[in-house]
Amino acid sequence: MSTSTRPEALSGHLRLAIAQLNPTVGGIAGNADLARQARAGAARAGAHLVLLSEMFLSGYPAEDLVLKPAFVRACRTALEALAAETADGGPGMVVGLPWAEGGKLYNAVALLDGGKVQALRFKYDLPNYGVFDEKRVFDQGPLPGPVDFRGLRLGLPICEDTWTDEVVECLTETGAQMLLVPNGSPYWANKADERLQIMVARVVESGLPLVYCNQTGGQDELVFDGASFALNADRSLAFQMPQFTTALAISDWREGTDGVWRAEPGEFAKLPDADEANWLACVMGLRDYVDKNRFPGVVLGLSGGIDSAICAAMAVDALGPERVHGVMMPFRFTSSDSLRDAEASAKALGIRYDIVPIEPPMTGFTEVLAPLFAGRTADITEENLQSRSRGVILMAISNKFGAMVLTTGNKSEMSVGYATLYGDMNGGYNPIKDLYKTEVYRLAAWRNAHLPQDVKGRAGEMIPAHVITKAPTAELRENQTDQDSLPPYEVLDAILQGLVENELSIGEIEALGYERATIERVEHLLYIAEYKRRQAPPGVKITRRNFGRDRRYPITNRFRDR
């Protein structure tokens, strides 16, 4: 049995390792091993302390898993094993986990050093908005004081604790000298700038330096983008870690004659611009959903349209071409252009490509239903049968070979219900679920002109130009286009952003220059499609209000803004 000794006090110098890692929810042993690997790397660099992200041992967000006592006990056992390993005199660790104590359950962070759990702190400000439901599963901790690490008084506010001023104010008043912030902060567009501004506010108020450690990786519809950083007490940026990738950064801090700790200049990773960030979020979310759920690859319908083409490109960037299978399923309304464009997409990506006509199953469906449908003209029923025939084929391929089916509906279509239940909505995951159609077009053109960081696809034209320039159509009837029944996507998306992202009234959107009748129709379509969205697969969150965890509207809903 190892003996525990308290390492010597710091002498005005802290070498801190910031571990921006990708834990897996429920993968306690694997997460603990990631922590060990980070600690070993930190030890080789001569670090005194390793900072890990929020709820690292359990993975975040663990949702109702934390209500299972066996799960919480397993996290505690793993923590105690990590704590015992710090008896070797090497780096201490700051590790997040769920913690049960006194009949309550906390979102906690533990300081491990000298072979022991030296201190625990519990999250005070529990977020309960958007994607967060922490008040549902956790108890509120008390306002925390600092912890002692080898003579240095550290404040350990947990994520949301720094988005308001109360916790940091308490830590400042009780003698903290530095703030180390473990985070599980999910991505949405321009989130990195928002985080930085809020952390600057905490530094200004407290006069303390701050280190912000965020996890990376995908967890269902959430993507955690890393982008960890530190601020000196004078608000200057001490270092910036990369976005959308794992990393271990080493930062040296020294105590000045005024008692204020300051970082030596560190590395500054260049963060991607808005389009690259959104692309990488879609790729990371898809990759981790497939890999963490142990699928061998993905299969999707390649229609020759923009949505399936961009999803296939994202899948190649995430998984590599050898793990992506495209299937064209033509019918009598499928144009020669679509056949050509689907094949061109597959060739550009280097993926497996098969053609499976749906004429035989469609003939079978129409024949078996003919007695019931006698005397009735063909309508949307037959259109939906086409989509459902394709869905059955893709699910059969998935069942036979194990690949997960990707769905390819964009946010514009999901908003107004232009998707078929048990047809093109069949599948396990949708990388573009939170991208409006106009954003899909823009990102497709962007990817053709750029090679993002750390992807498995190639540079150059991944999405054939003709796919981007032709009029969008589902090809469920002769000469059909989307604009036969929808306003132009530039108009539709602007109205939807008003209704969905900003909760504007019809009058407020009308004042922006859009026709009231069009707005009212879009609002009606938005509401009546709720039942479809409830049955849709998860997809990457990109906007502030995705369909799923962010926006929870009733299916039965008679309200209309008239």
C-alpha positions as CSV (number, residue, x, y, z in Angstrom):
1,M,0.0,0.0,0.0
2,S,1.5,3.4,-1.0
3,T,2.1,6.0,1.5
4,S,1.0,9.6,0.9
5,T,3.2,12.6,1.4
6,R,2.3,16.2,0.9
7,P,4.7,17.6,-1.8
8,E,6.7,20.7,-0.9
9,A,5.2,24.1,-1.2
10,L,5.5,26.0,-4.5
11,S,8.1,28.7,-4.3
12,G,6.5,31.4,-6.5
13,H,6.4,29.2,-9.6
14,L,3.5,27.0,-10.8
15,R,3.9,24.9,-13.9
16,L,0.3,24.1,-14.9
17,A,-0.8,21.5,-17.5
18,I,-4.2,22.2,-19.2
19,A,-5.7,19.0,-20.5
20,Q,-8.2,19.7,-23.2
21,L,-9.4,16.1,-23.8
22,N,-12.4,14.2,-25.2
23,P,-14.0,12.1,-22.5
24,T,-16.9,9.7,-23.3
25,V,-20.1,9.7,-21.2
26,G,-20.2,6.6,-19.1
27,G,-16.7,5.5,-20.1
28,I,-15.3,5.9,-16.6
29,A,-12.3,3.6,-17.0
30,G,-11.4,5.1,-20.3
31,N,-11.8,8.6,-19.0
32,A,-9.6,7.8,-16.0
33,D,-6.9,6.4,-18.4
34,L,-7.1,9.7,-20.4
35,A,-6.4,11.5,-17.2
36,R,-3.5,9.2,-16.4
37,Q,-2.0,9.8,-19.8
38,A,-2.4,13.6,-19.4
39,R,-0.7,13.4,-16.0
40,A,2.1,11.3,-17.4
41,G,2.7,13.9,-20.1
42,A,2.5,16.7,-17.5
43,A,5.1,14.9,-15.4
44,R,7.5,14.6,-18.2
45,A,7.1,18.4,-18.7
46,G,7.8,19.0,-15.0
47,A,4.3,20.3,-14.3
48,H,3.0,20.7,-10.7
49,L,-0.7,20.4,-11.5
50,V,-3.0,19.1,-14.2
51,L,-6.3,20.8,-14.9
52,L,-9.1,18.7,-16.5
53,S,-12.6,19.7,-17.6
54,E,-16.0,19.6,-15.9
55,M,-17.4,16.2,-14.9
56,F,-14.4,14.6,-16.7
57,L,-14.6,11.2,-15.1
58,S,-18.2,10.7,-15.9
59,G,-18.2,12.5,-19.2
60,Y,-20.4,15.5,-19.7
61,P,-23.4,15.8,-19.8
62,A,-24.1,12.5,-18.2
63,E,-27.8,13.5,-17.8
64,D,-29.8,10.9,-15.8
65,L,-26.9,8.6,-15.5
66,V,-25.9,10.6,-12.4
67,L,-29.2,9.5,-10.8
68,K,-27.9,5.9,-10.8
69,P,-26.1,5.3,-7.5
70,A,-23.9,2.6,-9.0
71,F,-22.6,5.1,-11.6
72,V,-21.8,7.7,-9.0
73,R,-20.0,5.1,-6.9
74,A,-18.0,4.0,-9.9
75,C,-16.9,7.5,-10.5
76,R,-15.8,7.9,-6.9
77,T,-13.8,4.6,-7.0
78,A,-12.0,5.8,-10.1
79,L,-11.2,9.2,-8.5
80,E,-9.8,7.5,-5.4
81,A,-7.6,5.4,-7.6
82,L,-6.3,8.5,-9.3
83,A,-5.8,10.2,-6.0
84,A,-3.7,7.3,-4.7
85,E,-1.4,7.6,-7.7
86,T,-0.5,11.1,-6.8
87,A,1.4,9.7,-3.8
88,D,4.4,9.4,-6.2
89,G,5.2,13.1,-5.7
90,G,4.3,14.0,-9.3
91,P,1.7,16.4,-10.5
92,G,-1.5,17.0,-8.6
93,M,-4.8,16.9,-10.5
94,V,-8.1,18.9,-10.7
95,V,-10.8,16.4,-11.8
96,G,-14.5,16.8,-12.2
97,L,-17.1,14.2,-11.4
98,P,-20.6,13.6,-9.8
99,W,-20.3,13.4,-6.0
100,A,-22.9,12.1,-3.5
101,E,-22.6,13.4,0.0
102,G,-25.1,13.8,2.8
103,G,-28.0,12.6,0.8
104,K,-27.3,15.1,-2.0
105,L,-25.7,14.9,-5.4
106,Y,-23.3,17.5,-6.6
107,N,-21.5,18.5,-9.8
108,A,-18.1,18.5,-8.1
109,V,-14.4,19.1,-8.7
110,A,-11.7,17.4,-6.7
111,L,-8.2,18.4,-6.0
112,L,-5.9,15.4,-5.9
113,D,-2.4,15.6,-4.4
114,G,0.0,13.7,-2.2
115,G,-2.0,10.4,-2.5
116,K,-5.3,11.9,-1.3
117,V,-8.4,13.8,-2.3
118,Q,-7.2,17.0,-0.7
119,A,-10.4,19.1,-1.3
120,L,-13.8,19.0,-3.0
121,R,-15.8,21.9,-4.3
122,F,-19.4,21.8,-5.6
123,K,-21.0,23.7,-8.4
124,Y,-23.1,26.6,-7.1
125,D,-24.7,28.1,-10.2
126,L,-26.6,25.3,-11.9
127,P,-27.6,26.1,-15.4
128,N,-31.2,25.3,-16.3
129,Y,-31.8,26.7,-19.7
130,G,-31.2,25.7,-23.3
131,V,-29.4,22.4,-23.4
132,F,-28.8,22.3,-19.6
133,D,-31.0,20.6,-17.0
134,E,-28.7,20.6,-14.0
135,K,-31.2,21.7,-11.4
136,R,-33.1,18.5,-12.4
137,V,-30.3,16.2,-11.3
138,F,-27.9,18.1,-9.1
139,D,-28.2,19.9,-5.7
140,Q,-26.7,23.4,-5.4
141,G,-23.4,23.5,-3.6
142,P,-22.5,26.2,-1.1
143,L,-20.6,29.3,-2.2
144,P,-17.1,28.0,-2.3
145,G,-13.9,29.2,-0.8
146,P,-10.4,28.6,-2.3
147,V,-8.5,25.3,-1.9
148,D,-4.8,25.1,-0.9
149,F,-2.4,23.6,-3.5
150,R,1.1,23.5,-2.1
151,G,0.7,26.9,-0.6
152,L,-1.2,28.5,-3.5
153,R,-4.8,29.4,-2.9
154,L,-6.8,28.3,-5.9
155,G,-10.4,29.2,-6.7
156,L,-12.1,26.3,-8.6
157,P,-15.4,27.7,-10.0
158,I,-17.1,25.2,-12.2
159,C,-18.2,26.4,-15.7
160,E,-21.5,28.3,-15.1
161,D,-20.1,29.6,-11.8
162,T,-18.1,32.1,-13.8
163,W,-21.0,33.2,-16.1
164,T,-22.3,35.3,-13.2
165,D,-20.3,37.2,-10.6
166,E,-21.4,35.8,-7.3
167,V,-19.0,32.8,-7.0
168,V,-15.9,34.6,-8.2
169,E,-16.7,37.5,-5.8
170,C,-16.9,35.0,-2.9
171,L,-13.6,33.4,-4.0
172,T,-11.9,36.8,-4.2
173,E,-13.1,37.9,-0.8
174,T,-11.9,34.6,0.8
175,G,-8.4,34.9,-0.5
176,A,-8.1,33.1,-3.8
177,Q,-4.9,34.0,-5.8
178,M,-5.8,32.3,-9.1
179,L,-9.0,31.0,-10.8
180,L,-8.9,27.6,-12.5
181,V,-12.1,26.9,-14.3
182,P,-13.1,23.4,-15.5
183,N,-15.7,23.6,-18.2
184,G,-18.1,21.6,-20.3
185,S,-19.1,24.5,-22.5
186,P,-20.8,23.3,-25.8
187,Y,-20.3,24.9,-29.1
188,W,-22.5,27.2,-31.0
189,A,-21.6,29.8,-33.6
190,N,-19.3,32.5,-32.3
191,K,-19.3,31.0,-28.8
192,A,-15.5,31.4,-28.3
193,D,-15.8,35.2,-28.5
194,E,-18.7,35.2,-26.0
195,R,-16.8,33.0,-23.5
196,L,-13.7,35.3,-23.7
197,Q,-15.8,38.4,-23.0
198,I,-17.4,36.9,-20.0
199,M,-14.2,35.6,-18.5
200,V,-12.6,39.1,-19.0
201,A,-15.5,40.5,-17.0
202,R,-14.6,38.1,-14.1
203,V,-11.0,39.0,-14.3
204,V,-11.8,42.7,-14.2
205,E,-14.1,42.3,-11.2
206,S,-11.7,40.0,-9.2
207,G,-8.3,41.3,-10.2
208,L,-7.3,37.6,-10.5
209,P,-5.7,35.6,-13.3
210,L,-8.0,33.0,-14.8
211,V,-7.4,29.7,-16.6
212,Y,-10.3,28.3,-18.7
213,C,-10.2,24.6,-19.5
214,N,-12.9,23.3,-21.8
215,Q,-13.4,19.7,-23.0
216,T,-13.6,18.8,-26.7
217,G,-15.5,16.2,-28.6
218,G,-19.1,15.2,-29.5
219,Q,-21.8,14.0,-27.2
220,D,-25.0,13.2,-29.0
221,E,-26.1,16.5,-30.5
222,L,-23.7,18.6,-28.5
223,V,-20.2,19.4,-29.6
224,F,-17.5,20.7,-27.2
225,D,-14.9,22.7,-29.1
226,G,-12.1,23.1,-26.5
227,A,-10.5,26.5,-27.3
228,S,-9.2,26.7,-23.8
229,F,-7.3,29.8,-22.8
230,A,-5.9,31.9,-19.9
231,L,-6.1,35.5,-18.9
232,N,-3.6,37.4,-16.8
233,A,-4.9,39.7,-14.1
234,D,-4.4,42.7,-16.4
235,R,-6.8,41.0,-18.9
236,S,-4.1,40.1,-21.4
237,L,-4.4,36.8,-23.1
238,A,-1.7,34.4,-21.7
239,F,-2.2,31.5,-24.1
240,Q,-4.9,30.2,-26.5
241,M,-5.3,26.5,-27.2
242,P,-6.7,25.1,-30.5
243,Q,-10.4,24.6,-31.2
244,F,-12.0,21.2,-32.1
245,T,-9.0,19.1,-31.2
246,T,-7.5,17.5,-28.1
247,A,-4.3,19.1,-26.6
248,L,-2.1,19.3,-23.5
249,A,-0.7,22.8,-22.9
250,I,2.0,23.6,-20.4
251,S,1.9,27.1,-18.8
252,D,4.3,28.6,-16.4
253,W,3.0,31.1,-13.8
254,R,5.1,33.2,-11.5
255,E,4.2,35.2,-8.4
256,G,5.2,38.9,-8.7
257,T,6.5,41.1,-6.0
258,D,2.9,42.5,-5.7
259,G,1.6,39.0,-4.9
260,V,-0.2,38.7,-8.4
261,W,0.5,35.6,-10.4
262,R,1.3,36.1,-14.1
263,A,1.9,33.6,-16.9
264,E,5.0,33.5,-19.1
265,P,4.0,34.0,-22.7
266,G,2.5,30.9,-24.1
267,E,1.4,29.5,-27.5
268,F,-1.5,31.1,-29.4
269,A,-3.4,28.8,-31.6
270,K,-5.3,30.4,-34.5
271,L,-9.0,29.8,-34.1
272,P,-11.0,28.9,-37.3
273,D,-13.3,31.5,-38.8
274,A,-17.1,31.1,-38.6
275,D,-17.6,28.8,-41.6
276,E,-14.7,26.6,-40.8
277,A,-15.8,26.4,-37.1
278,N,-19.3,25.3,-38.2
279,W,-17.9,22.8,-40.6
280,L,-15.6,21.3,-38.0
281,A,-18.4,21.1,-35.5
282,C,-20.5,19.1,-37.9
283,V,-17.6,16.8,-38.6
284,M,-16.6,16.3,-35.0
285,G,-20.2,15.7,-33.9
286,L,-20.7,13.1,-36.6
287,R,-17.3,11.4,-36.0
288,D,-17.7,11.0,-32.3
289,Y,-21.3,9.8,-32.6
290,V,-20.2,7.1,-35.0
291,D,-17.0,6.1,-33.2
292,K,-18.3,6.4,-29.6
293,N,-21.3,4.2,-30.5
294,R,-18.9,1.8,-32.4
295,F,-20.5,1.9,-35.8
296,P,-18.1,0.6,-38.6
297,G,-19.2,3.5,-40.9
298,V,-22.2,5.2,-42.4
299,V,-24.5,4.8,-45.4
300,L,-26.7,7.5,-46.9
301,G,-28.9,8.1,-49.9
302,L,-27.1,10.1,-52.6
303,S,-29.8,11.9,-54.5
304,G,-27.6,14.2,-56.6
305,G,-28.8,17.1,-54.4
306,I,-26.9,19.5,-52.2
307,D,-28.0,18.1,-48.8
308,S,-26.9,14.5,-49.4
309,A,-23.7,15.8,-51.1
310,I,-22.6,17.9,-48.2
311,C,-23.5,15.2,-45.7
312,A,-21.3,12.7,-47.6
313,A,-18.5,15.2,-47.7
314,M,-18.7,15.8,-44.0
315,A,-18.8,12.0,-43.4
316,V,-15.6,11.6,-45.5
317,D,-13.9,14.4,-43.5
318,A,-15.0,12.7,-40.3
319,L,-14.4,9.1,-41.0
320,G,-12.5,8.7,-44.3
321,P,-13.9,7.6,-47.6
322,E,-13.5,3.9,-46.8
323,R,-16.2,4.2,-44.1
324,V,-18.8,6.0,-46.2
325,H,-21.3,4.3,-48.6
326,G,-23.5,6.2,-50.9
327,V,-26.6,4.7,-52.5
328,M,-28.6,6.3,-55.4
329,M,-32.2,5.0,-55.5
330,P,-33.7,6.3,-58.7
331,F,-37.4,6.3,-59.7
332,R,-39.2,7.5,-62.8
333,F,-39.0,11.1,-61.7
334,T,-35.2,11.0,-61.2
335,S,-33.5,13.2,-63.8
336,S,-30.4,12.3,-65.7
337,D,-28.8,15.3,-64.0
338,S,-29.4,13.8,-60.6
339,L,-27.9,10.4,-61.7
340,R,-24.9,12.2,-63.1
341,D,-24.5,14.5,-60.0
342,A,-24.8,11.6,-57.5
343,E,-22.1,9.6,-59.3
344,A,-19.9,12.7,-59.6
345,S,-20.3,13.3,-55.8
346,A,-19.3,9.7,-55.1
347,K,-16.3,9.9,-57.4
348,A,-15.1,13.2,-56.0
349,L,-15.2,11.8,-52.5
350,G,-13.8,8.3,-53.3
351,I,-16.6,6.5,-51.6
352,R,-18.4,3.3,-52.4
353,Y,-21.4,4.0,-54.7
354,D,-24.3,1.7,-55.6
355,I,-27.5,2.2,-57.5
356,V,-30.7,0.5,-56.2
357,P,-33.8,1.4,-58.3
358,I,-37.0,1.7,-56.3
359,E,-39.4,0.9,-59.2
360,P,-39.9,-2.8,-58.0
361,P,-40.9,-1.9,-54.4
362,M,-43.0,1.0,-55.6
363,T,-44.8,-1.3,-58.0
364,G,-45.4,-3.7,-55.1
365,F,-46.8,-1.0,-52.8
366,T,-49.1,0.5,-55.4
367,E,-50.4,-2.9,-56.4
368,V,-51.2,-4.0,-52.9
369,L,-52.8,-0.6,-52.1
370,A,-54.8,-0.3,-55.3
371,P,-58.0,-1.8,-53.9
372,L,-57.9,0.6,-51.0
373,F,-57.0,3.6,-53.1
374,A,-59.5,2.9,-55.9
375,G,-61.1,6.0,-57.3
376,R,-58.6,8.3,-55.7
377,T,-56.0,10.3,-57.7
378,A,-52.3,10.1,-56.9
379,D,-51.1,12.7,-54.4
380,I,-48.6,13.2,-51.6
381,T,-49.3,9.6,-50.5
382,E,-47.4,8.3,-53.5
383,E,-44.7,10.8,-53.1
384,N,-44.2,9.7,-49.5
385,L,-44.1,6.0,-50.6
386,Q,-41.1,6.8,-52.7
387,S,-39.3,8.3,-49.7
388,R,-40.3,5.4,-47.5
389,S,-39.2,2.8,-50.1
390,R,-35.8,4.5,-50.0
391,G,-35.8,4.5,-46.2
392,V,-36.5,0.8,-46.1
393,I,-33.6,0.1,-48.5
394,L,-31.1,2.1,-46.5
395,M,-32.2,0.5,-43.2
396,A,-31.9,-2.9,-44.8
397,I,-28.3,-2.1,-45.9
398,S,-27.6,-0.8,-42.3
399,N,-29.0,-4.0,-40.7
400,K,-27.0,-6.2,-43.1
401,F,-23.6,-4.5,-42.9
402,G,-23.8,-2.5,-39.6
403,A,-23.2,1.0,-41.0
404,M,-25.4,3.7,-39.5
405,V,-27.8,5.5,-41.8
406,L,-27.2,9.2,-42.1
407,T,-30.2,11.5,-42.6
408,T,-29.7,14.6,-44.6
409,G,-32.5,17.1,-43.9
410,N,-31.4,20.7,-43.2
411,K,-33.0,23.0,-40.6
412,S,-35.2,24.8,-43.2
413,E,-36.8,21.5,-44.2
414,M,-37.1,20.3,-40.6
415,S,-38.7,23.6,-39.6
416,V,-41.6,23.4,-42.1
417,G,-42.0,19.6,-42.2
418,Y,-40.6,19.0,-45.7
419,A,-39.4,15.6,-44.7
420,T,-41.1,12.2,-44.6
421,L,-41.4,10.2,-41.4
422,Y,-40.0,6.7,-41.9
423,G,-38.6,7.8,-45.2
424,D,-35.8,10.4,-45.6
425,M,-36.0,10.8,-41.8
426,N,-34.9,7.2,-41.3
427,G,-31.5,7.1,-39.7
428,G,-29.3,7.5,-36.7
429,Y,-27.7,10.9,-37.0
430,N,-27.9,14.1,-39.1
431,P,-24.8,16.3,-39.4
432,I,-26.7,19.3,-41.0
433,K,-29.9,19.2,-38.8
434,D,-29.1,22.7,-37.4
435,L,-28.0,24.3,-40.6
436,Y,-30.4,26.3,-42.7
437,K,-30.5,25.7,-46.4
438,T,-28.7,29.0,-47.2
439,E,-26.0,27.9,-44.8
440,V,-25.7,24.5,-46.5
441,Y,-25.1,26.2,-49.8
442,R,-22.5,28.6,-48.3
443,L,-20.6,25.8,-46.5
444,A,-20.6,23.6,-49.6
445,A,-18.9,26.3,-51.6
446,W,-16.6,27.1,-48.6
447,R,-15.5,23.4,-48.4
448,N,-14.7,23.3,-52.1
449,A,-12.3,26.2,-51.6
450,H,-10.7,25.2,-48.3
451,L,-9.2,22.2,-46.5
452,P,-10.1,22.3,-42.9
453,Q,-7.8,21.3,-40.1
454,D,-7.5,17.7,-39.0
455,V,-10.0,16.1,-41.5
456,K,-9.7,12.9,-43.5
457,G,-11.0,14.3,-46.8
458,R,-8.8,15.9,-49.5
459,A,-8.4,19.4,-50.7
460,G,-10.3,20.6,-53.8
461,E,-13.8,20.2,-55.1
462,M,-15.6,17.7,-52.8
463,I,-19.1,18.8,-53.9
464,P,-19.6,19.0,-57.7
465,A,-20.3,22.6,-58.8
466,H,-23.5,21.6,-60.6
467,V,-24.9,20.3,-57.4
468,I,-24.5,23.7,-55.8
469,T,-25.9,25.7,-58.7
470,K,-29.0,23.8,-59.8
471,A,-32.4,24.4,-58.4
472,P,-33.2,22.2,-55.3
473,T,-35.8,19.5,-55.8
474,A,-37.0,16.3,-54.1
475,E,-37.9,14.8,-57.5
476,L,-41.1,13.1,-56.2
477,R,-43.1,14.3,-59.2
478,E,-42.5,15.5,-62.7
479,N,-40.6,18.8,-62.9
480,Q,-40.9,19.5,-59.1
481,T,-38.8,22.1,-57.4
482,D,-38.8,23.2,-53.7
483,Q,-39.9,26.7,-54.7
484,D,-43.2,25.3,-56.0
485,S,-44.5,25.3,-52.5
486,L,-42.0,27.2,-50.4
487,P,-40.8,30.8,-50.6
488,P,-37.2,31.3,-51.8
489,Y,-34.8,30.0,-49.2
490,E,-33.3,33.4,-48.6
491,V,-36.8,34.5,-47.5
492,L,-37.8,31.3,-45.7
493,D,-34.6,31.2,-43.7
494,A,-34.8,34.8,-42.6
495,I,-38.4,34.3,-41.4
496,L,-37.4,31.0,-39.6
497,Q,-34.6,32.7,-37.9
498,G,-37.0,35.3,-36.6
499,L,-39.5,32.7,-35.4
500,V,-37.1,30.0,-34.1
501,E,-33.9,31.7,-33.1
502,N,-35.3,35.0,-31.9
503,E,-38.9,34.2,-31.0
504,L,-40.1,37.3,-32.9
505,S,-43.8,38.0,-33.4
506,I,-45.3,38.0,-36.8
507,G,-45.6,41.8,-36.6
508,E,-41.9,42.2,-35.8
509,I,-40.9,40.0,-38.7
510,E,-43.3,41.9,-41.0
511,A,-41.6,45.1,-40.0
512,L,-38.4,43.7,-41.4
513,G,-39.9,43.8,-44.8
514,Y,-41.5,40.3,-45.3
515,E,-45.1,39.6,-46.4
516,R,-47.5,38.9,-43.5
517,A,-49.3,36.1,-45.4
518,T,-45.9,34.3,-46.0
519,I,-44.9,34.7,-42.4
520,E,-48.2,33.3,-41.2
521,R,-47.9,30.3,-43.4
522,V,-44.4,29.6,-42.3
523,E,-45.4,29.9,-38.7
524,H,-48.2,27.4,-39.3
525,L,-45.9,24.9,-41.0
526,L,-43.4,25.3,-38.2
527,Y,-46.0,24.4,-35.5
528,I,-47.6,21.5,-37.3
529,A,-44.3,19.9,-38.0
530,E,-43.4,19.5,-34.3
531,Y,-44.5,15.9,-34.2
532,K,-42.0,15.1,-37.0
533,R,-39.2,16.8,-35.2
534,R,-39.9,14.8,-32.1
535,Q,-39.2,11.6,-34.1
536,A,-36.1,12.9,-35.9
537,P,-32.6,11.5,-35.2
538,P,-30.2,13.7,-33.3
539,G,-27.9,16.1,-35.1
540,V,-25.1,18.6,-34.4
541,K,-26.1,21.7,-32.5
542,I,-24.8,24.8,-34.4
543,T,-27.2,27.6,-33.5
544,R,-28.3,28.9,-30.1
545,R,-31.7,27.2,-30.5
546,N,-31.5,23.8,-32.1
547,F,-34.4,21.5,-32.5
548,G,-34.2,19.1,-29.6
549,R,-32.7,20.1,-26.3
550,D,-32.9,23.9,-26.9
551,R,-36.5,24.3,-28.2
552,R,-39.2,22.3,-26.5
553,Y,-42.6,23.1,-28.0
554,P,-45.8,21.1,-27.5
555,I,-47.0,18.9,-30.3
556,T,-50.6,19.7,-29.6
557,N,-50.6,23.5,-30.0
558,R,-53.4,25.7,-31.3
559,F,-51.6,29.0,-30.7
560,R,-51.1,31.2,-33.8
561,D,-49.8,34.8,-33.7
562,R,-52.7,36.5,-35.4
